[in-house]
Amino acid sequence: MGRLVPAVTRALDVLELFLQGEGTLSAPEVTRKLQLPRTTVHELLTTLAARSYLVTVPGQPGRYRLGVRTYQLGSRYAEKLDLAAEGQQVAREVAETCGETVHVAILEDTEVIYIAKVDSTHAVRMVSAAGRKLPAHCTSVGKLLLAALPEAELDARLDGRELVAMTDNSLTDATELREALAVVRKRGIAVEHRESNPDVSCVAAPVRDRSGRVVAALSISVPMIRWSEEREAELGQLAAGGADALSGRLGHHRSQA
């Protein structure tokens, strides 16, 4: 690894202060937060403003906010993102941690499409494939993605639709499904107990884009022979961590949620 350039590091430290939820910052605030000399902070702010990474707040010449150049860089980064590729990499990292099958899925109407998958390392594993579609109401990823929809959009997708069962545990009553979605919203994760496969349970967490919108879900699927309440709690945390990591790759910062 090459040597870090102190001046560049400090400039990035200034910009990253805005990731902490700060809308505007003054030179004294930057000085206090970063513990830098006042003259150094003044030079950093002046340079960043000259390159349009920062701008002064109208009517408040001593305060700064992010400038257009940061937006342009973020937009350029977003243009080059491949959700499936990024999801596959994060899914691989999660699977290496837990040894179970990990999926990343998106919502299409009332179905989920699996766009990334990494298999379990165990001999007993679930059979699935990237590109496969399943009814959203029968899966943990699907319930999470449905729960993230605005109420009017959820109504438009579900009203008049038959909820087809995949197993004896599938939710086929619209009222019960809506109650389940309310629980998902409250918990922030979704759990499926043998609803799409009689031998498998899953837990899923939301993946957000840079605007904070839920655009996908990451799930961990486990055969019932390895499932327990303790395992559910453990995998729920792991799925949430993986989903946060993927969200970060999409430009989302956790404080935005």
C-alpha positions in Angstrom: 0.0 0.0 0.0 1.3 3.4 -0.9 1.8 6.4 1.4 -1.3 8.4 2.2 -1.2 12.1 1.4 -2.1 14.1 4.6 -3.6 17.0 2.7 -5.9 14.8 0.7 -6.9 12.8 3.7 -7.9 16.0 5.6 -9.9 17.3 2.6 -11.8 14.0 2.5 -12.3 14.2 6.3 -14.0 17.6 5.8 -16.3 16.2 3.1 -17.2 13.1 5.1 -18.4 15.3 8.0 -21.4 15.9 5.9 -22.2 12.1 5.9 -22.9 12.5 9.6 -26.1 14.4 8.8 -24.7 17.9 8.9 -26.4 20.1 6.4 -24.0 23.0 6.8 -20.8 23.6 8.7 -18.7 26.6 9.7 -14.9 26.8 9.9 -14.9 26.7 13.7 -17.2 23.6 13.7 -14.8 21.8 11.3 -11.8 22.9 13.4 -13.5 21.5 16.5 -14.7 18.2 15.0 -11.4 17.4 13.2 -9.1 18.9 15.7 -7.1 20.7 13.0 -5.4 24.1 13.1 -7.6 27.0 12.1 -5.3 28.0 9.2 -5.4 24.4 7.8 -9.2 24.3 7.9 -9.4 27.7 6.2 -7.2 26.5 3.4 -9.1 23.3 3.0 -12.5 25.0 2.9 -11.2 27.6 0.5 -9.8 25.0 -1.8 -12.9 22.8 -1.7 -15.1 25.8 -2.4 -12.9 26.9 -5.3 -13.4 23.4 -6.9 -17.2 23.4 -6.2 -17.0 20.6 -3.7 -18.4 23.1 -1.2 -20.3 26.3 -1.5 -21.1 29.0 1.0 -24.7 29.2 2.3 -26.6 32.2 0.8 -26.8 34.9 3.5 -24.4 33.0 5.7 -20.9 33.5 4.2 -19.2 31.7 7.1 -21.1 28.5 6.6 -20.6 25.8 3.9 -22.7 23.1 2.3 -21.9 20.4 -0.2 -21.5 21.7 -3.8 -22.5 20.5 -7.2 -19.3 18.6 -7.8 -20.1 16.0 -5.1 -23.5 15.5 -6.7 -21.9 15.0 -10.1 -19.4 12.5 -8.8 -22.2 10.6 -6.9 -24.4 10.6 -10.1 -21.5 9.3 -12.1 -20.9 6.5 -9.6 -24.6 5.5 -9.6 -24.7 5.3 -13.4 -22.0 2.7 -13.3 -23.5 0.5 -10.5 -24.7 -3.0 -11.3 -27.1 -4.1 -8.6 -26.8 -7.8 -9.6 -23.0 -7.7 -9.6 -22.7 -5.7 -6.3 -25.3 -8.0 -4.8 -23.5 -11.2 -5.8 -20.3 -9.9 -4.2 -22.0 -9.0 -0.9 -24.0 -12.3 -0.9 -20.7 -14.2 -1.3 -19.3 -12.4 1.8 -22.4 -13.1 3.8 -22.5 -16.7 2.7 -18.8 -17.1 3.7 -19.7 -16.0 7.2 -22.8 -18.2 7.8 -22.3 -21.1 5.4 -26.0 -20.8 4.3 -27.7 -19.9 1.0 -27.9 -16.1 0.4 -30.1 -14.4 -2.1 -30.6 -10.8 -3.3 -34.0 -10.1 -4.9 -36.0 -7.3 -6.4 -39.8 -6.8 -6.7 -41.7 -7.0 -10.1 -45.4 -6.4 -9.6 -46.4 -9.1 -7.1 -43.4 -11.4 -7.7 -39.8 -11.4 -6.6 -36.9 -12.0 -9.0 -33.7 -13.4 -7.6 -30.8 -11.4 -9.1 -28.0 -12.9 -7.1 -27.4 -16.2 -5.2 -24.6 -17.9 -3.4 -25.1 -21.5 -2.3 -24.7 -23.0 1.1 -21.5 -24.9 1.9 -23.5 -27.6 3.7 -24.5 -30.9 2.0 -28.1 -30.2 2.8 -29.1 -27.0 0.9 -32.1 -25.4 -0.8 -32.5 -25.6 -4.6 -32.9 -22.2 -6.3 -31.4 -20.1 -9.0 -30.7 -16.5 -9.9 -33.4 -15.4 -12.3 -36.1 -17.4 -10.7 -39.5 -15.8 -9.9 -41.7 -16.5 -6.9 -44.9 -15.0 -5.5 -43.8 -12.1 -3.2 -46.2 -13.0 -0.4 -44.6 -16.4 0.0 -41.1 -15.2 0.6 -39.2 -13.2 3.2 -37.7 -11.0 0.5 -41.1 -10.5 -1.1 -42.8 -9.6 2.2 -40.1 -7.1 3.0 -40.3 -5.5 -0.4 -44.1 -5.3 -0.3 -44.0 -3.8 3.2 -41.7 -1.0 1.8 -44.3 0.1 -0.7 -46.4 3.2 -0.1 -49.9 2.1 1.0 -51.6 3.3 -2.3 -49.1 1.3 -4.4 -49.5 -1.8 -2.2 -53.3 -1.6 -2.6 -53.0 -1.3 -6.4 -50.8 -4.4 -6.5 -52.7 -6.6 -4.2 -56.4 -5.6 -4.7 -58.2 -8.3 -6.6 -55.2 -10.6 -6.7 -55.4 -14.2 -5.6 -52.8 -15.1 -3.1 -51.7 -18.6 -4.4 -50.2 -21.0 -1.8 -46.9 -22.6 -2.4 -47.0 -24.6 0.9 -49.5 -25.2 3.7 -47.9 -22.3 5.5 -48.3 -19.7 2.8 -50.4 -16.7 3.5 -53.4 -16.7 1.3 -55.6 -14.2 3.1 -55.1 -10.6 2.2 -55.9 -9.3 5.7 -53.4 -11.7 7.3 -50.8 -10.7 4.7 -51.3 -7.0 5.5 -51.0 -7.8 9.2 -47.7 -9.6 8.5 -46.4 -6.7 6.5 -47.2 -4.3 9.4 -45.0 -6.6 11.6 -42.2 -6.4 9.0 -42.3 -2.6 8.9 -42.1 -2.6 12.7 -39.2 -5.1 12.9 -37.3 -3.9 9.9 -36.7 -7.5 8.8 -38.9 -10.2 7.4 -39.1 -13.9 8.3 -40.6 -16.7 6.3 -41.3 -20.1 8.0 -41.7 -22.8 5.3 -44.0 -20.6 3.2 -42.3 -21.1 -0.2 -40.6 -24.4 0.6 -41.8 -26.8 3.2 -38.3 -27.6 4.4 -36.8 -24.1 4.5 -37.1 -20.9 6.5 -35.6 -17.5 5.6 -34.9 -14.1 7.0 -34.5 -10.9 4.9 -33.4 -7.3 5.3 -33.9 -4.2 3.1 -31.4 -2.9 0.6 -31.6 0.9 0.0 -30.3 3.1 -2.8 -28.7 6.5 -2.2 -32.1 8.2 -1.9 -33.1 5.8 0.9 -35.6 3.9 -1.1 -35.8 0.2 -0.7 -34.8 -1.3 -4.0 -34.0 -4.9 -3.1 -33.8 -7.4 -0.2 -31.0 -9.7 1.0 -32.1 -13.0 2.5 -30.5 -16.0 4.2 -32.2 -19.4 3.7 -31.8 -22.3 6.0 -33.1 -25.9 6.0 -35.4 -26.6 9.0 -32.9 -29.1 10.3 -30.5 -26.1 11.1 -33.2 -23.6 12.1 -34.0 -22.4 15.6 -35.0 -19.2 17.3 -31.4 -18.5 18.3 -30.3 -19.1 14.7 -33.1 -16.9 13.4 -31.9 -14.0 15.6 -28.3 -14.5 14.6 -29.1 -14.7 10.9 -31.4 -11.7 11.1 -28.5 -9.6 12.4 -26.2 -11.0 9.7 -28.8 -10.3 6.9 -29.2 -6.8 8.2 -25.5 -6.2 8.1 -25.2 -7.6 4.6 -28.1 -5.5 3.4 -26.5 -2.4 5.0 -23.2 -3.2 3.2 -24.9 -3.5 -0.2 -26.9 -0.3 0.5 -23.6 1.4 1.2 -22.3 0.2 -2.2 -25.4 1.8 -3.8 -24.5 5.1 -2.1 -26.8 4.9 0.9 -25.7 6.1 4.3 -27.3 4.5 7.3 -28.3 7.8 8.9 -30.6 8.4 5.9 -32.9 5.4 6.9 
